[in-house]
Amino acid sequence: MGLLSRESLVWGFGLTLLYAAVGVIGHGRLMYPPSRSSAWRLGFDTPENFNDNELFCGGFGIQYGQNDGKCGVCGDNWADPQPRDNEAGGLYGTGLITANFTKGQEVDVEIELTTTHQGYFELRLCVNNDPTQIITDACLDEHLLELADGSGTKYPIATENDWIYVTARVKLPQDVACTQCVLQWHYRGGNNWGECGDGTEGMGCGDQEIFRACADIGIY
């Protein structure tokens, strides 16, 4: 199935609200641009992942207790063999472009948080141009997207244990065009107590739960 109109995506997002009322309480997912695991919720002919709000690196205990803090680029358990489910060639990594934008455009990135964990979001962009190629963290780090209001790169989440819908407006780079870029949503929670690295301890310091999701987009 090809790209849907923005109106169809909004309608589909409304259906997600209905689903959410009876669905399983989880954590969070990238709804626009539709992520690889969540595109089916918005009408795309892609594999269904009913656990698309649990792309949390295998879980806190696995990420930090077994994988030394490592996480798949799209939220999968680092220990899973490649291609991991949400990577290119994986179950959900079909390479389908779910949205197109223009260079320098301001984009409203929509997130559904089924349980908030405080902390913050960041959005990264990897210029890939090969839907069969697995992206890397190094590629994503080349384009850490700025919030459109000029406040930096981190979109803060102040609440905890709420079910909310968040729109974070980011600005795409003026000099980036691609037939296939990968947009990564990276959510670092902030509701764990830990060491802050300066001899003090506090909420949000130390190891925190991480959520990720990837969307395939075009920029022209």
N, C-alpha and C positions, 0 to 999 in steps of 0.2 A: 504494500500500500504506500502511496506517495505522501507528500506533505499535506497536512490539513490546514484549513483556513484558521486564522486567529480566532474567529467567532466559534468555530467548531471546538477548538481547544478550550475556550472559556466554558462552553457548554459541557464538555467532557469533565472539566475541573469541577463543575457543579455536581456532576454525577459522583465524583469522588467524595464530595461532602456527604452525599447520601450513603455511600458505601462506608464512610468513616463512622457513621452513627451506629453501624452494626458490626464493624470490623474489629479486629484484634488490636488492643492497645499496644503500640510498639514505640517507635522513636521518631524517625524522620525520613523524608524522601524528596527528591528533586522533581518538581512537576512541570516547570517551564524554564528553559527548554526541556521537553520530556526526556528523562534519562533512559538509559538502556533497559533498566529493570522496570520502569514505570510507564513507558510509552503505550503499552497495551491499555492502560486505564483511560487514555485519551483517544482511543480508537485506532491506533496503529496496529497493523498485523504483525505483532512481535510476540515472542514467548511471554507467558504470564508468570510473574513472580509475586506471589501473595505475601512474601516476606521482604518486599522492596524497602520497607522502613527499618530493616535490620542489617544494613550493610555497614557493620561496625567492626570490621577487621577480625571477625571471628568471635568477638566479645572481649571484654576488658581483661578477663583472666587469661585468655589465650594470647591476646596481643602482647601483654606485658609479662605473663608468666611463662609462655612457651616461645614466643617469637621475638623477644628482645625489643618490643615496641614497634616492630615493623608491621606494615599494612599494605595490602594490594592497592594499586593506584585508584581503583574504582570501588574500594571498600571490602574486597574479599579477604578471606583469611590468607595471610602471607604464606602459610605452609601448604596451601592447595597447589597442585601441579598446574603449570601454565599450559594452555591459556586458562586462567581462572574464569569463573562464570561470567563476570562482567567485563572481561577484557576482550580485545579483538580475537575472534575465533572461538570464544567461549559461548555458553548457552545463550546469553543475552547480548553478546557483543557482535551483533549482526552488521554493524556499520551503517545502518539506516540513518540518513540525515532527517532530523525531526524539526529543524527550524533553520531559516536563512536570515542573515543580517547584512548590514553594510558596514564598511570600515568606519570606525569612530562612533558607531551608533551607541546610544544609551539603551540598555536592555533591562527590563524588569524580570529578574530571576525570581521565580515563585517556589517557595518551599512549604511543604506541609510537615509540621512537627506534631506527631501524635503524643509525644511526651517531651517536654523541654528539659534541658540539662544546663541552663545558663550558658556561659562561655560565648563563643563567637563563630561566625561563618567566614570563610574566605573562598574566593572563586579564582581558579587558574585556567589558563588556556594553553593547549599544546597544538602547534601547527603540525599536522601529521600527513595529510594528503595521501593516506594509504589505509583504507578501512581494514585491511588484513594485518596491519602492523600494530603490535602492542606498544602503547606509549610508556614513557618513563617519567619518574618524578623530576628528573633533570629537565626534560622538555617542558613539563608543566610550570616549573619554576622560572622559565624564561618570560612568562607573562602572568604575573600576579596582578589581577585586575583591581583598578581603583574604583571606589564608590563614587557615583556621579555627583554627590554633594560635596566632594572634596575633603571628606573627613578621614580618608585613609583607605585601608584595604580590609579592615575587620568590621563586620557587621555584628554588633553586640546583641546577645539574647539575655535579657535581665530576669525573665521569669523562670520558674521551676515547676515541673509536673503539670503544666497547662497544655492543652491541645490548641495550637494556634496555626495561622496561615501568615506567612511572612513574605513580603515583596522587597527584595534588595535590588536597588537600581545600580548597575555597574556600567562603566564606560569601556567599550572595546577599543583596542589600540588603533590609532589612525593609520598605521603602516602595515597592518596585517590583513592579508587576504588568503583564503584557502577554500579548496573544494571540500575538504574535511578537516575540521578542527575538533578537538575534544575539549569540552568544557567540564572541569571538575569542580563539584561542590565539596568543600572540606569543612566539617563542623567539629570543632574541638569543644567538648563540654567543659564546664567549670564548676561542677558541684561536688568535687572530691577534695578532701583536705590533704595537703602534702608539703614537702620542703620546697622553699622558694629559691634556693640556690645562693642566698645571701646570709645564711645562718638563721633565718626566720621560717616560720610555717604559716600556712594560710589556706583559705578556701580558693580553689582554682589553681593552686600550685602543684607541681609534681605531675605524675601520670594522670591523664584524663581520658575519658571515653572519646573515641574518634568515630565519626560517620563520614562516609564518602559516597559519591555517585558521579557517573559520567554521562554526558550527553554528546551526541555527534551533531555538529552544526556546520553550516557553510557561511563564509564571510566574503562579500564581493564589493 
